[in-house]
């Protein structure tokens, strides 16, 4: 018996590559999976890695009426040809166009996973347009899946949809592979390529960690915070810069001499930082800037705590990755973050856009190292219990199978 067709659509192939990595290969055991997205250069690689067909539709995140209508036409043509059983989407532009096209083609099951609400950071006409896009995506979907409880509540409170809403397992679109995000696996991988971080001592985990820190110009008696993500205002970079400035002038009674920030990510032109903040983050001797990295594990391992003062998220991966690597996190009280982090258990939660709260909490971590280590020890078990990747995949597969039964 032929497998039913499942078409997964994201606006960009980068999302297929990173957001749902491995998931499409897992699902292909039960469905004929087709990946659809724009092609920035990795679409063919994704298809080869996942063992699926991939099809390019030149969608873009920005609003462009003529281009969007052309992509809508391409999607309608594609769905008529392929006759999918399920079309499942999870990025705003790709979701809107795909849900409309799938409705026109009478695809029986049209699933929209809401991963982030862009309108939450917008005002005026742009906010109205973005909210309208979300309402239309939900309207044309047969099933709406919020990525987490925060997204679920926002969809209800903002009257985006009145459809029944239920998250998959405990939230997050892809879960986390805690075998890969682990200290033991990292050390194995470092041994395969010791030159990258100049590792020579393999006697103990602590010795490896100290050599990692030395390669980053971080001393043993420095307290090292790490930030991972896009370096833009919405990620709380102004508050983070102000907090590091204050901490750099503090004298601590603990064994730590200096507080440093390891900055992992890239600066973006959209939502740019002020010149003052960017200059500080790129020139301060207390900032270690390493740019965007494909493997963030070494930088988490070298650090003492994650700091993630974002203004808005859907359900972020970075705090989960930090927890799996046994690092506590400072996050803001926003969607996703306040579901991953339980205040006082595996990290601390503060109010967004509050540089005083961020500074005070970062200083608390430096001065209460035993408490920080207790949270770190809790972190990995909490991630494994709630967000183990294979469990998330199996839960999604059960959602699909329930549609087959109907």
N, C-alpha and C positions, 0 to 999 in steps of 0.2 A: 504493500500500500504506500502510495506516494506521501511524502511529508507535506504538511500544510506550510504555506509560505508566510514568513514573518519578515516584514520590512522595517528596519530600524533607521530612523532619519535623525540626523543632527545637522545644524547649519554648516558646520565646518568639519573637515576630516580630523582636525586636531582633537575635537570632542570625541569622535569615534575612537581615536587612538588612545586618549588618556582617561576620559570620564568612565567609559565602560570597557576598559581593556580586559580581555579574557572572557568577558561575559558572552560575547557573540559566539565564540568557539564552544563554550559550554552549552548554549542553547541550540546549537546546530545538531546536537545529538537527537533532538526531538522535532526540530523544524528546519525547513529550508530557509536559511537566513540570508537576507540581502541587506548590505549597508549602503545608505544613500547620503551624500553630503557634497558640499563644495570640495574642490581638490586643490589644496595648497602645496601638494607634493608628497603627502604621506598616505593617500588613499589606497594606492596599490599595495603598499607595505602592510597596511591594516588588513586588507583582504587576504594577503598571503599568510600573515601571522594567525589570523582567526579562522582561516580555511573557509572563507565565504566569498560570494560574488559581491563586488562593489560597483556602484553606478554613480557617476558625477552629475550633480545638478548645481549650477553655479550660483548658489544662494550666498547672501552676505548679510551681516548683522545690521548694517545701516538700512534705513527706510529709503527705497527707491522704487517708485510706482511702476515704471516701465519694466525694470529688471525683475521686480517681484511678480508682475503679471506673466512675464516670460517663464519664470521658474514654476509658477502655478500651472501653466500649460504643459511644461515638461513633466511635472508630477502627475497630472491627470493622464497624460499619454502613457506614462510608466505604469500606473496602477491599472489602467485598462488592459495593458499588455500582460502584466504579471498576475493579475487577479489574486492579490494577497488575502489571507485569512485575517491577519492582524497587521495594522500599521501602528508603530509605537514610536513616539517622538519625545524629545526632552530638552530642546533649546528653543528660545522664543520664536525667532523668525522661521526656522525649519518646522516648528510645531504648528504655527498659524497656517502656513501654506499647505503643509501636509494634511492637516485635519480638514481644511476646506476641500482639498483635492480628493481625499479619501471619502468624504461625505458625498461629493458629486458622483463619485464612482461606486457608491454604495458598498464600500468595504465594510464587512459585517462588524469588525471590532477595531475601534479607533481609540488608542490609548495615549493619553498625554500625561507624562510625568513632569510635574512642576518643580523645577530644581532651584529657581531663584526668581524673585519678583523685582524686575528692573524698575518698575514704577515707584518703588519705595525710596529710591534715591533721586527722584525727579520731582519737578514742580510745574505748575501752570499747564500749558497746552501739551507739553511733552508727557507729563504725567497722565493726562486724559487719554492721549493716544496709546500709551503703553498699557494702561488699564483696559482700554477697549480691545487691544490685541489679545490680552489674557482672557477677557470675557468671550471673545469669538473662538479662541482655541478650545476653551472649555465647552462652549455651546456645540461645536461640531464634533467633539469627542464623545464616544459612548462610555468611556471610563476615564476619570481624572484621578491621578495618584499624586498626592503631595509628597515631596521628598522627606518631610519631617513634620512634627507637630506644629512648629512655628509657622510653616508655610500653610498648613491646614487651617489654622486659626485665622491667618491673614486672608485667605481666600473666602472664608465665611464672613469675617468682620467687614471686609471691603466689598461684599456683595458681588464677588467675581463669578461665583457659580452656586447653584442650589443643589447640584448633583451630590449623591452620597460620596463621601471622601474617606479613604482608608489608606494609611501608609503601609509600605511593605516591610514586614518584620519590625525593626526598631527605627527605620529610616535610613537614608543615604541610598544613592542610586546604584552603587557598585560594591559597597562594603570595603574591607581592607584585608589584604593577604598578610596575616600576621606571621606566616613563615618567612616571607621575604622581609617584612619590616620587623626584624628582630636583631638583637646584638650578635647572636651566634652566626646568623646567616651573613650579616655584614662583615664579620671578621673573616669568614670563609671567602667571601668575594674580595676582600682587601688582600688576602694572601695570594689570590690569582693575579693581582695587579698592585704590588706594594710600592711601585715607583711613583704612582699618582700622588700619594701623600707622604712619601719618604719614610715609610714604616720599616724599621729595622729590628725592633724588639717585640717578640711575640710571647714573652713569658707570662703575661697576665692581661686581662681586659683593661685594667687601669693603665698599664704601660702603653698599650696600643692607643688608648684614649689620649694620654698625655702627648704622645708623638703626633697624633692628629692635631691637637691644639697647638703644638709647637710649629707645625707646618702652616698654621693659620696666624702665626705670630701672637698667640694667646698663651699667657703664662699659667703655670699651675695654680697660682694664688689669685688669678682673675676669676670673677664670677661672670659667666658668659650666657647672655640671653641670645636667642635666635629668633629671627622673623623670617618666614618663608611665604612668598606670594608676590603678586603684582605690586610694585612700589608706586602707589597712587594715593591721593587724599582719602578716598573711601576706605582704605585699609587702616586708617588711623595713624598715618605717618607723621602728621604734625604733632600729635600728642606724644608719639614715640620719640621724636626728635627732642621735644621739650623735656621729657622725662630723663633721657640720657644726658642732656646738658646738666640737669640738676644732680643726677647721680654721680657724674664725673667730678663734681666739686665736694661730694660728701666724704667724710671719714668714717670708716666702719670699725666697730669693735670686734668683728669676727676675724677669721683668718684671711679674708679676702682683701687684697690691696686695691684692685681696680674693678670697675664694672664695665664690661664691653658688650657690644651688640654685633652679632653676626647677621649680616643682611644678605639673604638669598633670594634673588629675583631680579626683575628688570624694570627700569623706569619706563613709563608709558606716557605718550603725548595726550591721550584722553584722560581727563581729570588729573592734570599735572600738579606736582608739588610747587610750592612757592620757591623762588630762587634761594631764599635764606635757608629753608629746610633742605633743599637738594644740595646746596653747598656744604651744609653741615654734615649730612649723611655720606657725602663723598670725600670729605677732607679730614674729618675728625679722627684723631689718633685712637679714639675709643670705639670707632666703627670699623668692622672688618667686612668689606663689600666683596662678594665673590661672584656676583651676577647670577644669571639663571642657570640652574643645574638640573640635569636629567635624573640624577640620583641624589636625593636629599638626605639619605640615611647617615652618611659620614658627618654631616653638619649637625644633625640632631644628636648624634652620639658624642660629639665634641662639646656640646652645650650643656648647661645646667638646667635651663627651663625655656619653654617656648613663650613668646609674647605675641599675641594676635589681637590687636585692638581695633578690629574691623567695625565699620558702621552698619554693614548689612551683608548677609550671606543667605544662601539657600540651606545647604548642609555641607560645610567645608571639610575637605579631606585632611588638611594640615594638622588640626588638633588630634585627629584619629591616628595619623602617622606618628606624631609625637608620643601619644599614649602607648602605642604599640612598641615604640623604642624606649619605653620606661622613662619618659620625661613629663613633668607636670606642666600645666599650661595656664597662662593668664589670658582669659578671653573676655569679650564684652557680652552683655546680656541681650543677645540677638538670636534670631532663628538659627537653629542648628548648633551653634556654639553652646547655648545653655541646655542642650540636650546631651551633648557629648561630655561636657564637664559638669560634675556635681561639686558645687562649691565646698571646699574644705576636704574633699575626698581625693580627687585627682587633679585639682587645680583651684584657681580662684576666678570668680566672675565679678566684673566691674561694669559700671555704666559706660556706654560709648560716649565719645567726644568729651571726655573728662580727663585732662592731663594730670590734674591733682590726684585723682583716684589711681591712675596708672602709675604715677611716680611712687605713691605711697605703697602700692601693692608690690611693685618691683623691689622697692627698698626692703619690704617685709621679707621677701624671698631671700635676699642677700643676708639678712640678719637672723633668719630662722631656718638654717640649713637642715636641721633634723626634721622639721615639719615638711620641708620641700622633698626630702628623701622619702618620707612616709607616703606622701602623695604620689611620688614617682613609683614606689613599690605597688601602689594600688592601680596605677594607670593601665598597665598592660592587661591585667585580668579583666578589667572593666570593658576594654575594647574587644577582647576575645569573646566575652560573653554576649555582647550586644551587636557587634558589627563584623563578625568573621565573614569573609568574602563568600565562601562556598554556601554559607547559610542564607545570605542575601540572595544569591543566585537561585538556590532551591526554592526560596519563598516566592520569587518572581515566576519561576517555572510553574509553581502551583497556581498562580493567578492565571497564567496562560491556559493551563489544563482545565481550569474551571470554566473557561470560555468554550473549550471544546465540548465539555459536557452539556452546556446549554444548547 
